[in-house]
Amino acid sequence: MQGRFLRFAEIIQQAGFEALPREAVKHLEGKLWELRISGRDGISRAIYVTAAGRRVVVLRVFIKKTQKTPPRELEIARQRAKEVL
């Protein structure tokens, strides 16, 4: 999963989010977006925001264990987004 995350980061840096598979990105709320990563070890999510210019800030990465994004993970991401933005 870490390797796939790094590969997604390279794609974003070189070609932008438009070059990622459509199912890899999901809007959560407000300025929060989710990068969906699947691998042999399971499923993980990276919650991020786009900041000034072309900057992308990853706020929280976690292993997904339930259907929905856990409220606690969203709350941590919201708090960190306030600090960044």
Disulfide bonds with the S-S distance in Angstrom:
none
